[in-house]
Amino acid sequence: MSCSRRRRGFTLIELLVVLAIMASLLTLVVPRYFQQTDRAAETVLKHNLVAMRDAIDKFYADTGRYPATLDELVQRHYLREMPLDPVSNRRDGWRTITPEGGSGVYDVKSGADGSDSDGKPFRDL
């Protein structure tokens, strides 16, 4: 074997260039990632609200009255479990609306603070 064969590796400059390119790409990707996770949480919130409102309507159609609490929907098997509010990460943070002049749960809304990507408060969804 000849001594002219050298070990080759990456120089410090080459590594710095690669790291600079990776950092530049990450500055573009990371904000979009977090924006997409926020939008996904909003979508899940809207689907959970639709499911709970549907369960309230079915309960009313079956019994002729509104459920006294959201837990009654779970106890009577209209929901398998109380849905998670993905914005506040709580199952007990839902705001309930009672029917005018009556009692029970007529509607449900999110108890999370803040607004969605369209600027509408989560409390109004």
C-alpha positions in Angstrom: 0.0 0.0 0.0 1.2 3.4 -0.8 1.5 6.2 1.6 -0.1 8.6 -0.8 -3.6 7.5 0.2 -5.1 10.0 2.6 -8.0 9.7 5.0 -10.7 12.0 3.8 -13.3 13.6 6.0 -15.4 16.7 6.1 -13.8 20.0 6.7 -15.1 22.5 9.3 -16.2 24.8 6.5 -18.2 22.0 4.8 -19.9 21.2 8.1 -20.7 24.8 8.8 -22.2 25.3 5.3 -24.5 22.2 5.8 -25.6 23.4 9.2 -26.4 26.9 7.8 -28.5 25.3 5.1 -30.3 23.1 7.6 -30.9 26.1 9.9 -32.3 28.1 7.0 -34.7 25.3 6.1 -35.9 24.9 9.6 -36.8 28.6 9.9 -39.2 28.0 7.1 -40.6 24.7 8.2 -41.0 25.1 12.0 -43.5 28.0 12.0 -45.7 26.2 9.4 -45.6 23.1 11.6 -46.9 24.9 14.6 -49.5 26.7 12.5 -50.8 23.4 11.3 -51.0 21.9 14.8 -53.0 24.9 15.9 -55.4 24.5 12.9 -55.7 20.7 13.6 -56.7 21.5 17.2 -59.4 23.9 15.9 -60.7 21.3 13.6 -60.9 18.7 16.4 -62.6 21.2 18.6 -65.3 21.9 16.0 -65.8 18.2 15.4 -66.1 17.6 19.2 -68.7 20.4 19.5 -70.7 18.9 16.6 -70.7 15.4 18.3 -71.8 16.8 21.6 -74.6 18.9 20.1 -75.7 15.9 18.1 -75.8 13.8 21.3 -77.8 16.6 23.1 -80.3 16.6 20.2 -80.7 12.8 20.2 -81.1 12.8 24.0 -83.9 15.4 23.7 -85.6 13.4 20.9 -85.5 10.2 23.0 -86.5 11.7 26.4 -88.4 14.9 25.6 -86.0 16.9 27.9 -82.5 18.2 27.8 -79.8 16.4 29.8 -79.2 17.9 33.3 -75.4 17.8 32.8 -73.0 16.8 30.1 -72.0 13.8 32.3 -75.6 12.5 31.8 -74.8 12.1 28.1 -71.9 9.8 29.0 -73.9 7.9 31.7 -76.8 7.2 29.3 -74.4 6.2 26.5 -75.0 9.0 24.1 -71.3 9.7 24.3 -68.6 7.1 25.1 -66.6 9.6 27.0 -66.5 13.3 27.6 -64.7 14.8 24.6 -61.4 16.7 25.1 -61.3 20.4 24.4 -58.0 20.3 22.4 -57.4 24.0 22.8 -57.5 24.0 26.6 -56.6 20.3 27.0 -59.5 19.8 29.4 -62.5 17.5 29.5 -64.3 19.6 32.1 -63.9 23.0 30.6 -67.0 23.0 28.4 -69.5 25.9 28.8 -73.1 24.8 28.9 -76.0 26.9 27.7 -79.4 26.3 29.2 -82.6 26.7 27.2 -84.5 29.9 27.6 -87.0 29.5 30.5 -85.9 25.9 31.2 -83.2 23.8 32.7 -80.6 21.4 31.4 -78.0 21.6 28.7 -79.4 23.1 25.5 -76.0 23.8 23.8 -72.3 23.5 24.6 -69.4 25.8 23.8 -65.7 25.8 24.3 -64.3 27.2 27.5 -60.9 28.0 26.0 -59.5 31.4 25.9 -58.2 33.0 22.7 -59.4 33.0 19.1 -59.2 30.6 16.1 -57.2 31.3 12.9 -60.2 33.3 11.6 -60.2 35.6 14.6 -63.4 34.2 16.1 -63.2 33.6 19.9 -63.2 29.9 20.9 -66.0 30.7 23.3 -68.3 31.6 20.3 -67.8 28.4 18.3 
